[in-house]
Amino acid sequence: MEDLKHLHHWDVLAVSCIDGRFTKRTIDWVSEKTGGVFDFRTEVGSSKAIIDSRADQERFFDVISTSLKLHSIKEVWLIDHIDCGAYGGSKEHADAEAEKQFHLEKLEKAAQIVSEKFPELTVKKVYVDWQKAEIV
C-alpha cells in the first residue's frame, strides 16, 4: 500500500445507497475507476435523498462543500442500484430494463440539482445491477 499520509486532494466524491448488498462491490468498482482514493458517502436511496428530502439535500450539499474545501474534488458520482428498497424495490417495475430507466430518470434529476448548486463540478451518474456497475 502506498503512503497516503501526504495526499490531500483527489477528484471524486461517490454517493451510494446504504444497501449493504451493494456496498463492497460499489466501493471496489469506484476504487478501480479512481485509482483507489476518493470520498465516499451513503444516503438512503442515493438519488432519492437528493430529490425528495430538503434536509437530506442540504446535508449532502454540506458534504460536497467539505469535499471541495478539504480535498479539491472535481466530480460527484451519484450511484443508484437495482432493487432499491427506498424506491419500493424491483417489484415496482415491469422488468429490469424498466427499473433501470426509472433510475436513470431519477439520477438525471438528482444530477441537475447538484449541478445547479455546484456548477464547477462534473456530475456522473452510475447504475449498479446484479452483474455490473456502469456510468450511464
Residue, then its C-alpha position, 0 to 999 in steps of 0.5 A: m500500500e502506498d503512503l497516503k499520509h501526504l495526499h490531500h486532494w483527489d477528484v471524486l466524491a461517490v454517493s451510494c445507497i446504504d444497501g449493504r448488498f451493494t456496498k463492497r462491490t460499489i466501493d471496489w468498482v469506484s476504487e478501480k475507476t479512481g485509482g483507489v482514493f476518493d470520498f465516499r458517502t451513503e444516503v438512503g436511496s442515493s438519488k432519492a435523498i437528493i430529490d425528495s428530502r430538503a434536509d437530506q439535500e442540504r446535508f449532502f450539499d454540506v458534504i460536497s462543500t467539505s469535499l471541495k474545501l478539504h480535498s479539491i474534488k472535481e466530480v460527484w458520482l451519484i450511484d443508484h442500484i437495482d432493487c432499491g428498497a427506498y424506491g419500493g424495490s424491483k417489484e415496482h417495475a415491469d422488468a429490469e430494463a424498466e427499473k433501470q430507466f426509472h433510475l436513470e430518470k431519477l439520477e438525471k434529476a438528482a444530477q441537475i440539482v447538484s449541478e445547479k448548486f455546484p456548477e464547477l463540478t462534473v456530475k456522473k451518474v452510475y447504475v449498479d445491477w446484479q452483474k455490473a456497475e456502469i456510468v450511464 
